[in-house]
Amino acid sequence: MRRMNKRKRQAPIFPAKLETLQDRLKKHIHNDTDFSYSIYHQQNQRFAVFYIPYLIDTNKLEASLLKPALDSKQILTSDFLLYHTPLSSGKAENRLDDILKRMLTGNVVIYIENNAEAIAFPMLKEEKRDLSTAETESVVLGPQIAFTESLTTNMNLIRNSILSSDLVLEKITIGKRAPKEVRLTYLKTIANQDDIRTMRQRLKELDVDEIEDSSVLIQLIEDHSPSIFPQFYETELPDRFTYSISKGRIGVLVDNSPTGIIAPVTLFSFFESTEDLYMRWNIGSFFRILRFLAMIISVLLTPFYVAIVTYHYEVIPTPLLISLGQSRANVPFPPIFEAILLELLIELLREAGARLPTKVGQTMGIVGGVVVGTAAVQAGLTSNILIIFITLSALASFTAPSYLMGTTIRVLRFPMILLAGLLGIIGIMFGACFLVIHLLKLTSLGRPYLSPIYPFNWEDLNKTLYRLPYHMQSKRFTSFRLKDIYRFNKNKAKQKKDIDE
């Protein structure tokens, strides 16, 4: 704090000679090749233009600043540069630290000799990729476009989707050594004011050198960082982001990050897909319920196999017990070791496939799974029945639309298998109870993570566990206590009139 206060009290460096200014700037820039300092003459005046070359749009510099300044028939002044050049957002600076910060963020600084201030103009050259389809959240129905690393492009996508004056894109800068721009996004007439203040406070109070990505930012501001469950939703789909904003949630966009953050969310938010909106309500409800069942199957199926084979043979029908005994006759390992071995094998194949090029990764995953699985059965390392259970569990975990939640489900299987192998079904029940207690304690931006199940809210069930027809969804998510919970008039939505009426 003392060092920062000392910098704030630093005396202005102007007026100054151009050569003196150049020497002072070079002392603070460690690599001279990254610094361009040019002196020009105009109307018996001298002025300097300095910047970092690879950050600047040189075409804009030539056309919008140098040409008007050199062609001017009058004496250059700060007012002329600010108000008579085809540039906007120019700002006067007279302290060395402020000038250096401007240069590092893509500004061109012009200084007229012996003036009391320099003028900085933003001319950042943005390197960005073209819009493309989403990779981790692929969808069949609905918009296919995904966010990019350009914050300007992402804000443009949001503005084009929500054509409302209520949309707020509040600017916040995070990072002391490498500042990064963050945009807090919400609809001011809908979003809960307490949620907005909480998110704003968490962002502004961050005391870090830098944030690399929105994923890192989530880890810094989430409610319970030790938890394995994600408490904010991270999406690369602009339509999901805007849909959440229109329902009263809060979004965060981070510069140089291709994903947006949505909060508050519930556990059930991670099993909702944007495709549910574009399907008929009954079909969308079916697939949403299917994903919930798939989560339960993925977490409990393999542990139940281990528990039953280890301790509870009596619950298996006799014909199946005979088949199971024949399958495990040549396996020298206990079921718990056998299951963990196969689960680790599946995770290794998945991780290797994700790191390899797309075509090679897909081939490697399929061929590796078939070859290694067949070889493991023939070598007597595992039973073919367990391979079926492991495969079903792995497939079920991939049904979660959120990659983070899918990863959480896969990791949860390992402690559940250990408990099943040590204590049988009692161990599974102990693990399930611990999991439920943990979820009951979790919050997202201060809101209950298991809402609307706990605390129970009947009106919100149709927005989480299933869907209703659009004319019956007149209310937003009431558990978040939004300013305006009504989307439309329910009675008018039912009115149907023929053209001849």
C-alpha positions as CSV (number, residue, x, y, z in Angstrom):
1,M,0.0,0.0,0.0
2,R,2.9,2.4,0.8
3,R,4.5,1.7,-2.6
4,M,1.2,2.3,-4.4
5,N,0.6,5.6,-2.5
6,K,4.1,6.7,-3.4
7,R,3.4,6.2,-7.0
8,K,0.1,8.1,-6.8
9,R,2.0,11.1,-5.3
10,Q,4.7,11.0,-8.1
11,A,5.2,14.4,-9.6
12,P,4.3,15.1,-13.3
13,I,7.2,14.8,-15.7
14,F,6.0,17.6,-18.0
15,P,7.0,20.0,-19.5
16,A,10.1,18.3,-20.9
17,K,12.4,18.2,-23.9
18,L,11.7,15.3,-26.3
19,E,15.2,13.8,-25.9
20,T,14.8,13.9,-22.1
21,L,11.5,12.2,-22.3
22,Q,12.9,9.5,-24.5
23,D,15.7,8.8,-22.1
24,R,13.3,8.5,-19.2
25,L,11.0,6.2,-21.0
26,K,13.8,3.9,-22.1
27,K,14.9,3.5,-18.5
28,H,11.6,1.9,-17.7
29,I,11.3,-0.3,-20.8
30,H,13.7,-3.2,-20.5
31,N,13.7,-4.2,-24.2
32,D,14.4,-1.2,-26.5
33,T,13.3,-3.1,-29.6
34,D,9.8,-3.2,-28.2
35,F,9.7,0.6,-28.1
36,S,9.1,3.0,-31.0
37,Y,9.9,6.7,-30.4
38,S,9.7,9.1,-33.4
39,I,10.2,12.9,-33.5
40,Y,8.4,15.0,-36.1
41,H,8.5,18.7,-37.0
42,Q,5.4,20.8,-37.8
43,Q,5.0,24.6,-37.9
44,N,8.3,25.2,-36.1
45,Q,7.2,22.7,-33.5
46,R,8.5,19.4,-32.5
47,F,6.3,16.5,-31.2
48,A,7.0,12.9,-30.4
49,V,4.9,9.8,-31.1
50,F,5.8,6.7,-29.1
51,Y,4.2,3.3,-28.7
52,I,4.9,-0.5,-28.6
53,P,4.8,-1.5,-32.3
54,Y,3.3,-5.0,-32.2
55,L,0.3,-3.8,-30.1
56,I,-0.6,-1.0,-32.5
57,D,-2.7,-0.8,-35.7
58,T,-0.2,1.1,-37.8
59,N,-2.6,1.8,-40.6
60,K,-4.9,3.6,-38.1
61,L,-1.9,5.5,-36.7
62,E,-0.9,6.8,-40.1
63,A,-4.4,7.8,-41.3
64,S,-6.0,9.0,-38.1
65,L,-3.2,10.7,-36.2
66,L,0.0,11.4,-38.1
67,K,-1.6,12.6,-41.3
68,P,-4.0,15.1,-39.6
69,A,-1.2,16.4,-37.3
70,L,1.4,16.9,-40.1
71,D,-1.0,18.4,-42.6
72,S,-2.4,20.9,-40.1
73,K,-1.9,24.5,-41.0
74,Q,-2.2,25.7,-37.4
75,I,0.0,25.2,-34.3
76,L,-0.6,21.9,-32.6
77,T,-2.2,21.9,-29.2
78,S,-3.7,19.3,-26.9
79,D,-7.2,20.6,-27.7
80,F,-6.6,20.2,-31.5
81,L,-5.4,16.6,-31.0
82,L,-8.4,15.7,-28.8
83,Y,-11.2,17.4,-30.8
84,H,-9.9,17.8,-34.4
85,T,-8.5,14.4,-35.2
86,P,-10.7,11.4,-36.3
87,L,-10.1,9.6,-33.1
88,S,-12.2,9.1,-30.0
89,S,-11.3,8.2,-26.4
90,G,-8.2,10.3,-26.3
91,K,-7.0,11.1,-22.8
92,A,-4.5,13.6,-21.4
93,E,-1.8,12.1,-19.1
94,N,1.1,13.8,-17.2
95,R,2.6,11.0,-15.1
96,L,5.1,8.5,-16.2
97,D,3.4,5.5,-14.7
98,D,0.1,6.3,-16.4
99,I,1.8,6.8,-19.7
100,L,3.6,3.4,-19.4
101,K,0.3,1.7,-18.6
102,R,-1.3,3.3,-21.6
103,M,1.4,2.0,-23.9
104,L,1.2,-1.5,-22.5
105,T,-2.6,-1.6,-23.2
106,G,-2.3,-0.6,-26.9
107,N,-2.3,3.2,-26.8
108,V,-0.3,5.6,-29.0
109,V,1.0,8.6,-27.0
110,I,1.8,11.9,-28.6
111,Y,3.6,14.7,-26.8
112,I,4.2,18.2,-28.1
113,E,7.5,19.6,-26.8
114,N,7.3,21.7,-23.6
115,N,3.5,21.1,-23.2
116,A,2.1,20.2,-19.8
117,E,0.6,16.9,-20.8
118,A,0.7,14.1,-23.3
119,I,-2.3,12.7,-25.2
120,A,-2.9,8.9,-25.4
121,F,-5.1,7.3,-28.1
122,P,-6.2,3.7,-28.0
123,M,-5.2,1.9,-31.2
124,L,-4.9,-1.7,-30.1
125,K,-4.6,-4.2,-32.9
126,E,-6.8,-7.1,-32.0
127,E,-5.8,-10.6,-33.0
128,K,-8.9,-12.7,-33.0
129,R,-10.1,-15.9,-34.7
130,D,-13.3,-16.1,-36.7
131,L,-16.6,-17.2,-35.2
132,S,-16.9,-21.0,-35.2
133,T,-19.0,-23.8,-33.7
134,A,-18.8,-24.9,-30.1
135,E,-16.4,-27.8,-29.2
136,T,-17.3,-28.8,-25.7
137,E,-21.0,-28.0,-25.8
138,S,-22.0,-29.3,-29.3
139,V,-25.7,-29.1,-30.0
140,V,-27.9,-30.5,-32.9
141,L,-30.7,-27.9,-32.7
142,G,-30.4,-24.2,-32.2
143,P,-27.6,-21.7,-32.8
144,Q,-24.2,-23.3,-33.4
145,I,-22.0,-20.2,-32.9
146,A,-19.6,-20.0,-30.0
147,F,-17.8,-17.3,-28.1
148,T,-14.3,-16.3,-29.1
149,E,-11.3,-14.9,-27.2
150,S,-12.2,-11.3,-28.2
151,L,-14.2,-9.6,-25.5
152,T,-15.5,-7.1,-28.1
153,T,-16.8,-9.8,-30.3
154,N,-18.5,-11.6,-27.4
155,M,-20.2,-8.4,-26.2
156,N,-21.4,-7.8,-29.8
157,L,-23.0,-11.3,-29.8
158,I,-24.7,-10.5,-26.5
159,R,-26.0,-7.1,-27.6
160,N,-27.4,-8.6,-30.8
161,S,-29.2,-11.3,-28.9
162,I,-30.7,-9.0,-26.2
163,L,-31.9,-5.8,-27.8
164,S,-32.8,-4.1,-24.6
165,S,-31.8,-0.9,-22.9
166,D,-32.0,-2.8,-19.6
167,L,-28.9,-4.9,-20.5
168,V,-25.9,-3.8,-18.5
169,L,-22.3,-4.7,-19.4
170,E,-20.4,-3.2,-16.4
171,K,-16.7,-2.9,-16.8
172,I,-14.3,-4.1,-14.1
173,T,-10.5,-4.4,-14.3
174,I,-8.8,-7.3,-12.4
175,G,-5.1,-7.9,-11.9
176,K,-2.3,-5.7,-10.6
177,R,0.6,-6.7,-12.9
178,A,-1.4,-7.8,-15.9
179,P,-4.8,-6.1,-15.8
180,K,-7.6,-7.8,-17.6
181,E,-11.0,-6.4,-18.5
182,V,-14.1,-8.2,-17.2
183,R,-17.7,-7.4,-18.0
184,L,-20.4,-8.0,-15.4
185,T,-23.6,-8.6,-17.4
186,Y,-27.2,-8.5,-16.2
187,L,-30.7,-7.1,-16.9
188,K,-31.1,-4.3,-14.3
189,T,-34.9,-4.6,-14.2
190,I,-34.9,-8.4,-13.6
191,A,-31.8,-9.5,-11.8
192,N,-31.7,-9.6,-8.0
193,Q,-29.8,-6.6,-6.6
194,D,-28.2,-8.6,-3.8
195,D,-26.7,-11.0,-6.4
196,I,-25.4,-8.2,-8.4
197,R,-23.7,-6.6,-5.4
198,T,-22.3,-9.9,-4.3
199,M,-20.7,-10.7,-7.7
200,R,-19.4,-7.1,-8.1
201,Q,-17.8,-7.2,-4.6
202,R,-16.1,-10.5,-5.2
203,L,-14.7,-9.3,-8.5
204,K,-13.5,-5.9,-7.3
205,E,-11.9,-7.3,-4.1
206,L,-9.7,-9.8,-5.9
207,D,-6.1,-9.0,-5.1
208,V,-4.2,-11.0,-7.7
209,D,-1.5,-10.3,-10.2
210,E,-3.5,-11.7,-13.1
211,I,-6.3,-14.0,-14.2
212,E,-5.5,-16.3,-17.1
213,D,-9.1,-17.4,-18.0
214,S,-12.7,-17.4,-16.9
215,S,-12.0,-20.9,-15.4
216,V,-9.4,-19.5,-13.1
217,L,-11.7,-16.6,-12.2
218,I,-14.4,-19.1,-11.1
219,Q,-12.0,-20.8,-8.8
220,L,-11.2,-17.4,-7.1
221,I,-14.8,-16.3,-6.6
222,E,-16.9,-19.4,-6.1
223,D,-18.6,-20.0,-2.7
224,H,-16.9,-23.3,-1.8
225,S,-13.6,-23.8,-3.5
226,P,-12.7,-27.2,-1.9
227,S,-15.9,-28.8,-3.3
228,I,-15.6,-31.1,-6.3
229,F,-19.0,-29.7,-7.7
230,P,-18.9,-26.7,-10.0
231,Q,-20.9,-23.8,-8.4
232,F,-20.8,-21.5,-11.5
233,Y,-21.8,-22.5,-15.0
234,E,-19.1,-22.1,-17.6
235,T,-20.4,-22.0,-21.2
236,E,-19.1,-21.3,-24.7
237,L,-22.6,-20.9,-26.2
238,P,-23.9,-17.2,-26.5
239,D,-27.5,-18.4,-26.7
240,R,-27.2,-20.2,-23.4
241,F,-25.5,-17.1,-21.9
242,T,-28.2,-14.8,-23.1
243,Y,-31.0,-17.2,-22.1
244,S,-29.7,-17.2,-18.6
245,I,-29.4,-13.4,-18.5
246,S,-33.0,-13.0,-19.7
247,K,-34.1,-15.3,-16.8
248,G,-32.5,-13.1,-14.2
249,R,-29.1,-14.7,-13.7
250,I,-25.8,-12.8,-13.8
251,G,-23.1,-13.3,-16.4
252,V,-19.4,-12.5,-16.5
253,L,-17.3,-12.2,-19.7
254,V,-13.5,-12.2,-19.4
255,D,-11.1,-10.8,-22.1
256,N,-9.1,-13.4,-24.0
257,S,-11.5,-16.2,-22.7
258,P,-13.8,-18.1,-25.1
259,T,-16.3,-19.0,-22.3
260,G,-18.8,-17.0,-20.2
261,I,-19.7,-17.5,-16.5
262,I,-23.3,-17.8,-15.3
263,A,-24.4,-17.4,-11.7
264,P,-26.2,-18.3,-9.5
265,V,-27.0,-21.8,-10.7
266,T,-28.3,-25.1,-9.2
267,L,-27.2,-28.7,-9.5
268,F,-30.0,-29.2,-12.0
269,S,-28.7,-26.4,-14.2
270,F,-25.8,-28.6,-15.3
271,F,-28.2,-31.1,-16.8
272,E,-30.1,-28.6,-18.9
273,S,-29.3,-28.3,-22.5
274,T,-30.2,-25.4,-24.9
275,E,-31.6,-28.2,-27.1
276,D,-34.4,-28.7,-24.5
277,L,-35.7,-25.2,-25.5
278,Y,-35.9,-26.0,-29.2
279,M,-37.6,-29.3,-28.8
280,R,-41.3,-29.9,-28.0
281,W,-41.8,-29.6,-24.3
282,N,-42.6,-33.3,-23.7
283,I,-39.5,-34.5,-25.7
284,G,-37.3,-32.0,-23.9
285,S,-38.6,-33.2,-20.5
286,F,-37.9,-36.8,-21.5
287,F,-34.3,-36.1,-22.3
288,R,-33.8,-33.9,-19.2
289,I,-35.1,-36.7,-16.9
290,L,-32.9,-39.2,-18.8
291,R,-29.8,-37.2,-18.0
292,F,-30.7,-37.2,-14.3
293,L,-31.1,-41.0,-14.3
294,A,-27.9,-41.3,-16.3
295,M,-26.1,-39.4,-13.5
296,I,-27.4,-41.8,-10.8
297,I,-26.5,-44.8,-13.0
298,S,-23.0,-43.5,-13.6
299,V,-22.3,-42.9,-9.9
300,L,-23.9,-46.1,-8.4
301,L,-23.9,-48.9,-11.1
302,T,-20.3,-50.1,-10.7
303,P,-20.3,-49.7,-6.9
304,F,-23.4,-51.8,-6.7
305,Y,-21.7,-54.5,-8.7
306,V,-18.7,-54.5,-6.4
307,A,-20.9,-54.6,-3.3
308,I,-23.1,-57.4,-4.5
309,V,-20.4,-59.6,-5.8
310,T,-18.3,-59.0,-2.7
311,Y,-20.9,-59.3,0.1
312,H,-24.4,-59.8,-1.1
313,Y,-24.6,-62.9,-3.4
314,E,-28.1,-63.6,-2.1
315,V,-29.7,-60.8,-4.0
316,I,-28.6,-62.1,-7.4
317,P,-31.0,-64.6,-9.2
318,T,-29.6,-68.1,-9.4
319,P,-29.3,-68.2,-13.3
320,L,-27.4,-64.9,-13.3
321,L,-25.3,-66.0,-10.3
322,I,-24.1,-69.1,-12.2
323,S,-23.2,-66.9,-15.3
324,L,-21.4,-64.5,-13.0
325,G,-19.4,-67.2,-11.3
326,Q,-18.3,-68.6,-14.7
327,S,-17.3,-65.1,-15.8
328,R,-15.2,-64.6,-12.7
329,A,-13.8,-68.1,-12.4
330,N,-10.4,-67.2,-13.9
331,V,-10.1,-63.7,-12.3
332,P,-7.5,-63.7,-9.5
333,F,-8.4,-60.3,-8.1
334,P,-11.1,-59.1,-5.8
335,P,-14.0,-57.2,-7.4
336,I,-12.9,-53.8,-5.9
337,F,-9.4,-54.1,-7.5
338,E,-10.9,-55.3,-10.8
339,A,-13.4,-52.4,-10.9
340,I,-10.8,-49.7,-10.1
341,L,-8.4,-51.2,-12.7
342,L,-11.0,-50.9,-15.4
343,E,-12.2,-47.5,-14.4
344,L,-8.6,-46.2,-14.5
345,L,-8.2,-47.8,-17.9
346,I,-11.3,-46.0,-19.2
347,E,-10.1,-42.7,-17.8
348,L,-6.7,-43.2,-19.4
349,L,-8.3,-43.9,-22.8
350,R,-10.5,-40.8,-22.5
351,E,-7.7,-38.5,-21.4
352,A,-5.4,-39.8,-24.2
353,G,-8.2,-39.4,-26.8
354,A,-8.8,-35.8,-25.7
355,R,-5.1,-34.8,-26.0
356,L,-4.5,-36.4,-29.4
357,P,-5.7,-34.8,-32.7
358,T,-9.4,-35.2,-33.3
359,K,-9.4,-38.0,-35.9
360,V,-6.5,-39.9,-34.2
361,G,-8.2,-39.5,-30.8
362,Q,-11.5,-40.9,-31.9
363,T,-9.9,-43.9,-33.5
364,M,-7.6,-44.5,-30.6
365,G,-10.5,-44.4,-28.1
366,I,-12.6,-46.9,-30.0
367,V,-9.8,-49.3,-31.0
368,G,-8.1,-49.0,-27.7
369,G,-11.3,-49.8,-25.7
370,V,-12.2,-52.8,-27.8
371,V,-8.6,-54.3,-28.0
372,V,-7.7,-53.7,-24.4
373,G,-11.1,-54.8,-23.1
374,T,-11.0,-58.0,-25.1
375,A,-7.4,-58.7,-24.1
376,A,-8.2,-58.1,-20.4
377,V,-11.0,-60.7,-20.4
378,Q,-8.9,-63.3,-22.3
379,A,-6.0,-62.7,-19.9
380,G,-8.3,-63.3,-16.9
381,L,-7.7,-59.8,-15.5
382,T,-11.4,-59.0,-15.4
383,S,-14.9,-60.4,-16.2
384,N,-16.9,-59.6,-19.2
385,I,-20.0,-58.7,-17.1
386,L,-18.0,-56.0,-15.3
387,I,-16.9,-54.6,-18.7
388,I,-20.6,-54.1,-19.5
389,F,-21.2,-52.2,-16.3
390,I,-18.1,-50.0,-16.7
391,T,-19.1,-49.2,-20.3
392,L,-22.7,-48.2,-19.2
393,S,-21.3,-46.0,-16.4
394,A,-18.9,-44.3,-18.8
395,L,-21.6,-43.7,-21.4
396,A,-24.0,-42.3,-18.7
397,S,-21.4,-39.8,-17.5
398,F,-21.0,-38.4,-21.1
399,T,-24.7,-37.4,-21.2
400,A,-24.2,-34.3,-19.0
401,P,-24.2,-31.2,-21.2
402,S,-21.6,-29.6,-18.9
403,Y,-18.1,-30.9,-19.2
404,L,-17.3,-29.9,-15.7
405,M,-20.2,-31.8,-14.2
406,G,-19.4,-34.9,-16.4
407,T,-15.9,-34.9,-15.0
408,T,-17.2,-34.6,-11.4
409,I,-19.5,-37.6,-11.9
410,R,-16.6,-39.7,-13.2
411,V,-14.4,-38.8,-10.2
412,L,-17.2,-39.6,-7.8
413,R,-17.3,-43.2,-8.9
414,F,-13.9,-44.0,-7.3
415,P,-14.7,-43.2,-3.7
416,M,-18.0,-44.9,-4.1
417,I,-16.3,-48.1,-5.4
418,L,-13.9,-48.0,-2.4
419,L,-16.8,-47.7,0.0
420,A,-18.7,-50.5,-1.7
421,G,-15.6,-52.8,-1.6
422,L,-15.0,-52.1,2.1
423,L,-18.6,-52.0,3.5
424,G,-20.9,-53.3,0.8
425,I,-24.3,-51.7,0.3
426,I,-23.9,-50.0,3.8
427,G,-20.8,-48.2,2.4
428,I,-22.8,-47.1,-0.7
429,M,-25.5,-45.7,1.5
430,F,-23.0,-44.0,3.7
431,G,-21.4,-42.4,0.6
432,A,-24.8,-41.3,-0.8
433,C,-25.8,-39.7,2.5
434,F,-22.5,-37.9,2.7
435,L,-23.0,-36.7,-0.8
436,V,-26.5,-35.4,-0.1
437,I,-25.4,-33.6,3.0
438,H,-22.5,-32.0,1.1
439,L,-24.9,-30.8,-1.7
440,L,-27.3,-29.4,0.9
441,K,-24.5,-27.2,2.3
442,L,-23.4,-25.9,-1.1
443,T,-24.5,-22.5,-2.4
444,S,-24.0,-20.6,-5.6
445,L,-23.6,-16.9,-5.1
446,G,-25.3,-17.4,-1.8
447,R,-28.3,-19.3,-3.3
448,P,-29.1,-22.9,-2.3
449,Y,-27.4,-25.4,-4.7
450,L,-30.3,-27.9,-4.5
451,S,-33.1,-25.4,-5.1
452,P,-36.0,-26.0,-5.8
453,I,-35.7,-29.4,-4.1
454,Y,-34.2,-27.8,-0.9
455,P,-35.8,-25.5,0.0
456,F,-38.7,-27.0,-1.8
457,N,-40.5,-24.8,-4.3
458,W,-43.3,-26.5,-6.4
459,E,-43.5,-23.6,-8.9
460,D,-39.8,-24.0,-10.0
461,L,-39.9,-27.8,-10.6
462,N,-41.0,-27.3,-14.2
463,K,-37.9,-25.2,-14.8
464,T,-35.5,-27.8,-13.5
465,L,-36.6,-31.4,-13.5
466,Y,-38.9,-31.1,-16.5
467,R,-40.5,-28.7,-18.9
468,L,-44.0,-27.5,-19.5
469,P,-45.5,-25.9,-22.6
470,Y,-44.4,-22.3,-23.2
471,H,-47.8,-20.8,-22.4
472,M,-47.6,-22.4,-18.9
473,Q,-44.1,-20.9,-18.2
474,S,-45.2,-17.4,-17.3
475,K,-42.9,-17.1,-14.3
476,R,-39.1,-17.0,-14.0
477,F,-37.2,-18.9,-11.4
478,T,-38.9,-17.6,-8.2
479,S,-36.3,-19.2,-5.8
480,F,-33.8,-16.5,-6.8
481,R,-36.1,-13.7,-5.7
482,L,-35.8,-11.6,-8.9
483,K,-37.2,-8.1,-9.3
484,D,-39.6,-9.2,-11.9
485,I,-40.7,-12.8,-11.9
486,Y,-43.3,-12.6,-14.7
487,R,-42.3,-13.2,-18.3
488,F,-45.8,-12.6,-19.8
489,N,-49.4,-12.6,-19.0
490,K,-50.5,-16.2,-18.6
491,N,-54.2,-15.5,-19.4
492,K,-53.4,-13.7,-22.6
493,A,-51.0,-16.4,-23.7
494,K,-53.9,-18.9,-23.8
495,Q,-56.1,-16.7,-26.1
496,K,-56.4,-18.0,-29.6
497,K,-58.4,-16.2,-32.3
498,D,-58.9,-17.2,-35.9
499,I,-58.3,-14.6,-38.6
500,D,-62.0,-14.2,-39.3
501,E,-62.8,-13.3,-35.7
